[in-house]
């Protein structure tokens, strides 16, 4: 074998080594590919695991949210239920308290009504006893038979009856009562036939029989009486209170003139004794008195009016606001002596009687300070046009 054989042997070994190297390289590549694939698989596994973890986390969050929402709804429902129960309880308590309050109010009203009823019965019984005693001691005069407030056994009937109101003008003859009555009827727009109107007599014959004039514009049962004076053989002073039924009057108007006589004072004593009778004083013909004072004493008109009022108040001891200086001559009414203030107070007294208001004391109390100037100012201002 020569050199050629060595060369073949050499090529054989190179090919074998190359193949071995190639084989190893292939194996290394395959191992690297396998390692890479394994890494990729690990990555895919990790990614899948991360996705599952994320899904599980999201699911956990959803379940937790659902649990919280359910718990919140349950808590809200429980709170609403407790609130509703508390509201119902408070409503029931309020209704129960309201019922108890209404029961207490009804019970209180019932007790008050029972007390009022007992008081009404007591008052009615006292009125009934006073009425019976009054009828025994002072029989109702014949002319008043149909115009007095009789007290019956039935308190309800008495309360529902429209009361009679009797206003009487009392005073001696010649005092101007007839003229004053005419002025009163005219003021209250009471129209009567002329033959039923009071007769004005210059001779002053005076009223001999009680005469009634209806004051229907003040009330259906309101009567104005012209009563005769006292101190005559026919009408003695001793029985004047009984004969003229002064105890059955609601308002007595003493009509006086130049001076207050003993007869006038006797009437005032009788009215005071009668009790529950309102009283006014009408000093008539004041225009003549003013003229006399101005002529005899040089007094002004206001001074003359003050002097006349002072004398009347001093003699009668009647409160100044219940004394009226009047004249039946309308030409003086824009200055003094108008009958309108007197008629207005008469109307007020009648309304008080219709309402069964208590009678105030009309006398000047002992030691009282009477403001005569205020009374004078009232009279002058009331007569201004």
Buried (B, 14 or more C-beta within 10 A) or exposed (E): EEEEEEEEEEEEEEEEEEEEEEEEEEEEEEEEEEEEEEEEEEEEEEEEEEEEEEEEEEEEEEEEEEEEEEEEEEEEEEEEEEEEEEEEEEEEEEEEEEEEEEEEEEEEEEEEEEEEEEEBEEEBEEBBEEBEEBEEEBEBBEBBEEBBBEBEEEBEEBEEEEBBBBBBBBBBBBBBBBBBBBBBBBBBEBEEEEEEBBEBEEEBEBBEEBBBBBBEBBBEBBBBBBBBBBBBEEBEBEEBBBBBBBBBBBBBBBBBBBEBBEBBBBBBEBBEEBEEBBBBBBBBBBBEBBEBBBEEEEBEBBBBBBBBBBBBBEBBBBBBBBBBBBBBBEEBBEBBBBBEBBBEBBBEBBBBBBEEEEBEEBBBEEEEEBEBEEBBEEBBEBBEE
